[in-house]
């Protein structure tokens, strides 16, 4: 597509689009309505294996208030202009800041970045969507509040609102982010504002402490959806515990994944280990700080011999379990004995904490930081593993059972190997579920490799679905395919809600496969 060719929203005439842009400028100021290709370029960058020409915005709008958002959607309804909403635009591996399809207008909420309230007594916060984890972290430190955040791995630059709305996860006991959300302010497609939970009560003092409100609970409707635009969100924060012990358990045999999960599951369900544990494969653990070419320069998937050399050189296991204990020193000592006994029974595990764990290779330092809510960006080192700027996160869910984990690992390795890609993966253990997060890394500068990555991802979706494994989130290139794996009855419910709440289909068309 020519860089000089003007992009228009689908079905919108040039005259109508110009009229709408004038209205947007009246509301936001001309400097916050972006139409020049140079200023729009950051919104077209993708890491997924799609055609860049399919993800070019026609404009970007930068509001600073809920009232701005209301005015924008009213204009969009009048002219049938589709908008694609982002908060910080750092959803790397899932689509970043690019629109769902070419011609959509980006509604970029990053300038709505006020921390509206932090209550250290009940451990809550009320935030706008542009607030980053780093910003909230700094606020807590500057005010000497004894509170912890739960950031995802790309912590500093991502935002709590966007990550929670995409149902992301972190690594402290508050790792299931949507579970610890409480109360939303939402702009509907018609410009009206609704506050969920207790927010509908004027001057409510319980908006951020009681999730359910009165009548049907609707907060979930605004996660991974296009039914409204969240402009404020409540968040529960973790009180700083008296003591904290991060630890590392390493296993050396690929088959050990089954034992790890079956030992770990009862400890998580009983909350002996209270945080979202990760089980990290060699290539992920080492890949944050070494490159593939140091060990193998072939175009096929990395061989076993090279993986063994990485393990020996870097001091990492085949599987590396990162977890932590929280509470009083006495509680930690009691629970540590239980953990040692459980994992030590087979004699396969190397169990470490403190200086011993720090001396090992891999990611103990940055994992320890994440498990207490500290900021770091080390995980972005994965993008240097293969190079070339291509990354797609494949994230199926399973029960926390060793048999399912073994099945998923073998299936993923077989399909990735078929297309010449490496198994760069980790499992994140919830209370009873596991998120199997695989980073499909490839060279986006190579058209043939990009096509292989696309075909590989599509096959992963289909083959995992055949075995009963669905994805918990995906990038914009594959939203339609993933939605299809969950069946037509659910899709029809989504369409019914879409028609009721957004009859002109202006809000993020195609998000999660949802259209009119």
C-alpha positions in Angstrom: 0.0 0.0 0.0 1.4 3.4 -0.9 2.4 5.6 2.0 0.7 8.5 0.2 -2.6 6.7 -0.2 -5.2 8.0 2.2 -6.8 5.4 4.4 -10.5 5.7 5.1 -12.6 3.7 7.6 -14.6 1.0 5.9 -17.9 2.2 4.4 -17.2 5.9 5.3 -16.9 8.5 2.6 -14.1 11.0 2.5 -16.6 13.9 3.1 -18.0 12.2 6.2 -14.6 11.3 7.5 -13.4 14.9 7.2 -16.5 16.2 8.9 -15.9 13.7 11.8 -12.3 14.7 12.0 -13.3 18.3 12.4 -15.6 17.4 15.2 -12.9 15.4 16.9 -10.5 18.4 16.6 -13.1 20.6 18.2 -13.3 18.3 21.2 -9.6 17.3 21.6 -7.6 20.0 19.9 -6.0 19.5 16.5 -2.7 18.3 18.1 -4.5 15.3 19.6 -6.1 14.1 16.3 -3.4 12.3 14.4 -3.7 11.8 10.7 -0.2 12.2 9.3 1.4 8.9 8.3 4.6 9.6 10.4 2.6 10.1 13.6 0.4 7.1 12.8 3.4 4.8 12.2 3.7 3.6 15.8 0.1 2.3 15.5 1.0 0.1 12.5 3.8 -1.9 14.0 3.0 -5.5 14.6 5.0 -8.6 15.8 2.4 -11.2 14.7 2.5 -13.0 11.4 0.0 -10.9 9.5 0.3 -8.5 6.6 1.2 -5.0 7.9 -1.1 -3.5 5.3 -4.0 -5.1 7.1 -3.3 -3.1 10.3 -3.1 0.6 9.3 -5.2 3.1 11.1 -7.0 6.0 9.4 -6.4 8.3 12.4 -5.7 8.2 16.1 -7.5 10.1 18.8 -5.9 11.0 22.2 -8.6 12.0 24.8 -7.9 13.0 28.4 -11.3 12.5 30.0 -14.4 10.4 30.1 -16.3 13.3 28.6 -13.9 13.3 25.6 -14.6 9.6 25.1 -18.4 10.2 25.3 -18.1 13.0 22.7 -16.0 10.8 20.4 -18.4 7.8 20.4 -21.3 10.1 19.7 -19.6 11.4 16.6 -18.6 7.8 15.6 -22.2 6.7 15.9 -23.4 9.6 13.7 -20.9 8.8 10.9 -20.5 5.0 11.5 -16.8 5.3 12.1 -15.2 2.2 13.7 -12.7 2.9 16.6 -10.1 0.5 18.1 -9.5 1.2 21.7 -6.0 0.8 23.4 -4.8 1.9 26.8 -1.0 1.9 26.8 -0.6 -0.1 23.6 2.1 -2.4 25.0 0.2 -5.6 24.5 3.3 -7.1 22.8 2.8 -10.5 21.3 -1.0 -10.0 21.2 -1.2 -7.2 18.7 0.4 -4.2 20.3 -1.2 -0.8 19.4 -2.3 -1.7 15.9 -6.0 -1.6 15.0 -8.0 -4.8 14.4 -8.1 -4.0 10.7 -7.0 -1.3 8.3 -9.1 1.9 8.4 -10.2 1.8 12.0 -9.5 4.9 14.1 -7.3 4.3 17.1 -8.8 5.5 20.4 -5.6 5.8 22.4 -6.3 6.3 26.1 -2.7 6.6 27.3 -3.2 10.4 28.2 -6.0 9.4 30.6 -3.4 8.5 33.2 -4.6 9.8 36.5 -4.3 7.7 39.7 -7.6 8.8 41.2 -7.4 7.1 44.6 -5.2 4.7 46.6 -6.6 3.6 49.9 -3.8 2.0 52.1 -6.4 0.8 54.7 -8.5 -1.3 52.5 -5.7 -1.8 49.9 -7.5 -0.5 46.8 -6.8 1.8 43.9 -9.0 3.6 41.3 -7.2 4.2 38.0 -7.6 5.5 34.5 -6.5 3.3 31.6 -3.3 5.2 30.8 -1.8 4.6 34.2 1.2 2.2 33.9 2.4 -0.3 36.5 5.6 1.8 36.8 3.5 5.0 37.5 1.5 3.3 40.2 4.5 1.6 41.7 6.3 4.9 41.9 3.2 6.5 43.5 3.2 3.8 46.2 6.9 4.1 46.9 6.8 7.9 47.0 4.0 7.8 49.5 5.6 5.1 51.6 2.6 2.8 51.3 3.0 -0.8 52.4 1.3 -2.2 49.3 2.4 -4.5 46.5 1.3 -4.6 42.9 1.0 -7.6 40.7 2.5 -6.8 37.4 2.8 -9.0 34.3 6.3 -9.7 33.0 6.5 -6.5 30.7 5.7 -4.7 33.9 7.0 -1.1 33.7 5.5 -0.1 30.4 2.2 -2.0 30.5 -0.9 -0.8 32.4 -3.2 -2.5 35.0 -6.4 -1.5 33.2 -5.5 -2.9 29.8 -3.9 -6.0 31.2 -6.8 -6.8 33.5 -9.4 -6.2 30.7 -7.5 -8.7 28.5 -7.5 -11.1 31.6 -3.7 -11.1 31.9 -1.9 -12.7 34.8 1.0 -11.9 37.1 3.1 -13.7 39.7 2.1 -12.8 43.3 -0.8 -14.2 45.2 -2.9 -11.6 43.3 -1.8 -13.1 40.0 -5.3 -13.7 38.5 -5.8 -10.0 37.6 -9.5 -10.0 36.8 -10.2 -11.7 40.1 -8.8 -8.7 41.9 -10.6 -6.0 39.9 -13.5 -4.2 41.6 -15.7 -1.7 39.9 -15.6 -0.1 36.5 -16.7 3.1 34.8 -17.7 2.3 31.2 -18.7 4.5 28.3 -21.2 2.7 26.2 -21.5 3.0 22.4 -24.3 5.6 22.7 -22.2 7.8 24.9 -23.9 7.0 28.1 -21.8 6.1 31.2 -22.4 3.2 33.5 -20.6 2.4 36.7 -20.6 -1.3 37.7 -20.8 -2.9 41.1 -21.5 -0.4 43.8 -20.6 2.5 41.5 -24.2 3.3 40.6 -24.8 4.5 44.1 -24.1 8.3 44.3 -21.1 9.0 46.5 -20.6 5.2 47.1 -17.8 4.4 49.6 -17.8 0.8 48.6 -17.2 0.9 44.8 -13.7 -0.5 45.1 -14.4 -3.1 47.9 -17.6 -4.9 46.9 -17.5 -6.4 43.4 -21.1 -7.6 42.9 -23.4 -4.6 43.4 -27.1 -5.3 42.9 -28.6 -7.4 40.1 -26.6 -9.2 37.4 -22.8 -8.9 37.7 -21.7 -7.3 34.4 -18.0 -6.4 34.8 -16.9 -9.5 32.9 -18.8 -8.3 29.8 -16.2 -5.6 29.4 -13.2 -7.9 29.4 -11.9 -9.2 26.1 -14.9 -7.6 24.4 -16.1 -4.6 22.4 -19.2 -3.8 24.4 -18.0 -0.6 26.0 -14.9 1.5 26.8 -13.6 1.3 30.3 -12.4 4.7 31.5 -11.9 3.9 35.2 -11.2 0.7 37.0 -10.9 -0.3 40.6 -8.1 -2.6 41.7 -7.3 -4.6 44.9 -3.7 -4.3 46.0 -1.7 -6.7 48.1 -0.6 -5.7 51.6 3.1 -6.0 52.0 3.8 -9.2 54.0 6.1 -9.3 57.0 8.4 -11.8 55.2 8.9 -13.2 51.7 11.0 -16.1 50.4 11.3 -16.6 46.6 12.7 -20.0 45.7 13.7 -22.1 42.7 13.3 -25.8 42.0 15.1 -27.3 39.0 14.4 -30.6 37.2 16.6 -32.0 34.5 14.5 -34.5 32.6 12.0 -33.4 30.0 9.5 -36.0 31.4 9.7 -34.4 34.8 7.0 -31.9 33.9 4.4 -34.5 34.9 5.7 -34.9 38.4 6.2 -31.2 38.9 2.6 -30.4 38.2 1.2 -33.3 40.3 3.3 -32.3 43.3 2.6 -28.6 42.8 -1.2 -28.8 42.4 -2.2 -29.7 46.0 0.2 -27.1 47.4 -1.5 -24.4 45.3 -5.0 -25.5 46.0 -4.2 -25.6 49.7 -2.5 -22.2 49.4 0.7 -23.6 50.9 2.3 -21.9 47.9 0.0 -18.9 47.4 1.4 -17.2 44.3 1.0 -17.8 40.6 3.8 -20.3 40.1 5.7 -20.5 36.8 7.3 -23.6 35.4 9.8 -22.4 32.8 11.4 -24.4 30.0 15.1 -24.2 29.3 14.8 -22.1 26.2 12.6 -19.5 27.9 14.7 -19.3 31.0 18.0 -18.9 29.1 16.5 -17.1 26.2 16.0 -13.9 28.2 19.8 -13.4 28.3 21.4 -15.6 25.6 20.8 -15.9 21.8 20.0 -18.9 19.7 23.1 -18.3 17.5 25.4 -18.9 20.4 24.3 -22.5 20.4 22.7 -23.3 17.0 22.5 -21.4 13.7 20.3 -23.8 11.7 16.9 -22.9 10.3 15.1 -25.9 11.8 14.1 -26.2 15.5 17.0 -26.3 17.9 18.3 -29.8 18.5 18.4 -31.6 21.9 22.2 -31.5 21.9 22.2 -27.7 21.9 19.5 -27.6 24.7 21.7 -29.8 26.8 24.7 -27.4 26.3 22.6 -24.4 27.3 21.5 -26.2 30.5 25.2 -27.0 31.3 26.5 -23.5 30.4 23.8 -21.4 31.9 23.0 -23.4 35.1 19.3 -23.9 34.2 17.2 -27.0 34.3 15.0 -28.6 31.7 12.2 -27.2 33.9 12.7 -24.3 36.4 10.0 -23.7 38.9 9.8 -20.2 40.4 7.5 -19.7 43.4 7.5 -17.9 46.7 6.2 -18.1 50.3 4.6 -15.1 52.0 3.6 -14.3 55.6 5.4 -14.2 59.0 8.9 -15.8 59.3 7.3 -18.6 61.3 4.6 -19.3 58.7 7.3 -19.4 56.0 9.4 -21.9 57.9 6.4 -24.2 58.4 5.4 -24.0 54.7 9.0 -24.4 53.5 9.3 -27.7 55.3 6.1 -28.9 53.5 7.5 -27.7 50.1 10.8 -29.5 50.7 9.1 -32.7 51.7 6.7 -32.7 48.8 9.3 -31.9 46.1 12.1 -33.9 47.7 10.2 -37.2 47.8 11.4 -38.5 44.4 14.9 -37.3 44.7 14.8 -35.6 41.3 14.4 -32.0 42.4 17.1 -29.4 43.2 15.4 -27.1 45.7 17.0 -23.7 46.4 16.5 -20.2 47.8 18.7 -17.3 48.8 22.3 -17.2 47.7 22.2 -20.8 46.3 19.4 -19.9 43.9 21.0 -16.6 43.0 24.1 -18.4 41.9 22.2 -20.5 39.4 21.7 -19.2 35.8 18.3 -18.3 34.4 15.9 -15.8 35.7 15.9 -16.0 39.5 16.7 -12.4 40.0 14.0 -11.0 37.8 11.5 -13.6 38.8 12.1 -12.8 42.4 11.4 -9.2 41.6 8.1 -10.0 39.8 6.9 -12.2 42.6 6.9 -9.3 45.0 5.6 -6.8 42.4 8.8 -5.0 41.5 9.3 -3.6 38.0 11.7 -5.0 35.4 11.8 -5.6 31.6 14.2 -8.6 31.4 11.7 -10.8 29.7 11.9 -8.7 26.6 15.3 -10.3 26.1 13.4 -13.2 24.6 13.0 -11.1 21.4 16.7 -11.4 20.9 16.6 -15.2 21.0 15.9 -15.7 17.3 15.8 -12.0 16.1 13.8 -10.5 13.3 11.0 -8.9 15.3 8.4 -11.6 15.1 6.5 -12.9 18.2 3.2 -14.4 18.8 2.0 -15.7 22.2 0.1 -19.0 22.0 -1.7 -19.5 25.4 -3.9 -22.6 25.8 -5.3 -23.6 29.2 -5.3 -26.9 30.9 -6.2 -28.5 34.2 -3.3 -28.5 36.7 -2.7 -32.2 36.0 0.6 -33.7 35.0 -1.0 -35.8 32.3 -2.5 -32.8 30.5 0.7 -30.8 30.8 2.7 -33.7 29.3 0.2 -34.0 26.5 0.3 -30.2 25.8 4.1 -30.1 25.9 4.5 -33.0 23.4 1.8 -31.7 21.1 3.3 -28.2 21.0 6.9 -29.4 20.5 5.7 -31.7 17.6 3.8 -28.9 15.8 6.5 -26.3 16.4 9.2 -28.7 15.2 7.2 -29.5 12.0 7.5 -25.8 11.1 11.1 -25.3 12.3 10.4 -23.3 15.4 11.6 -23.6 19.0 9.6 -24.5 22.1 10.1 -21.3 24.1 7.5 -21.8 26.8 6.4 -21.6 30.4 3.4 -22.8 32.4 1.7 -20.4 34.8 -0.1 -22.3 37.6 -3.3 -20.8 38.9 -5.3 -22.5 41.7 -6.6 -25.4 39.6 -5.6 -24.4 36.0 -2.5 -23.8 34.0 -1.8 -21.2 31.3 0.6 -22.7 28.9 2.3 -19.7 27.4 4.4 -20.4 24.3 6.3 -17.5 22.5 6.5 -18.4 18.8 9.5 -16.4 17.8 10.4 -15.9 14.2 12.0 -13.5 11.7 9.3 -11.1 10.4 11.8 -9.8 7.8 11.7 -13.1 6.1 8.4 -13.6 4.2 8.7 -17.3 3.9 9.4 -17.7 7.7 6.6 -15.3 8.4 4.2 -17.5 6.4 5.5 -20.6 8.2 4.8 -18.9 11.6 1.3 -18.0 10.5 0.6 -21.6 9.4 2.1 -23.0 12.6 0.0 -20.8 14.8 -3.2 -21.7 12.9 -2.4 -25.4 13.3 -1.6 -25.0 17.0 -5.1 -23.5 17.5 -6.9 -26.2 15.6 -4.9 -29.2 17.0 -5.1 -28.0 20.6 -8.9 -27.4 20.2 -9.3 -31.0 19.0 -7.9 -32.2 22.2 -10.1 -29.9 24.3 -7.6 -27.2 25.0 -8.8 -23.6 24.3 -6.8 -20.4 24.4 -7.4 -17.8 27.1 -6.4 -14.9 24.8 -4.8 -14.4 21.4 -3.5 -11.8 19.0 -5.7 -9.8 16.6 -4.7 -11.9 13.6 -6.3 -15.1 15.0 -9.2 -13.8 17.1 -11.7 -15.0 14.5 -10.3 -18.5 14.4 -10.0 -18.8 18.2 -13.6 -17.6 18.6 -14.7 -20.3 16.3 -13.2 -23.0 18.5 -15.6 -22.1 21.3 -18.7 -22.9 19.3 -21.5 -21.0 17.6 -23.9 -20.9 20.6 -21.5 -18.7 22.6 -20.7 -16.6 19.5 -24.4 -16.0 19.0 -24.7 -14.8 22.6 -21.8 -12.4 21.9 -23.5 -11.1 18.7 -26.7 -10.6 20.6 -25.0 -8.5 23.2 -23.1 -6.6 20.5 -26.3 -5.7 18.7 -28.0 -4.6 21.9 -25.1 -2.5 23.2 -23.5 -1.3 20.0 -26.1 -1.4 17.2 -23.9 0.5 14.7 -20.9 -1.7 15.4 -18.5 1.2 16.1 -16.5 -0.3 19.0 -13.4 -2.3 18.1 -15.1 -4.5 15.4 -13.6 -8.0 15.4 -12.3 -7.9 18.9 -12.3 -11.5 20.2 -14.1 -12.4 17.0 -17.2 -10.3 17.9 -19.1 -8.4 15.2 -22.7 -7.5 14.6 
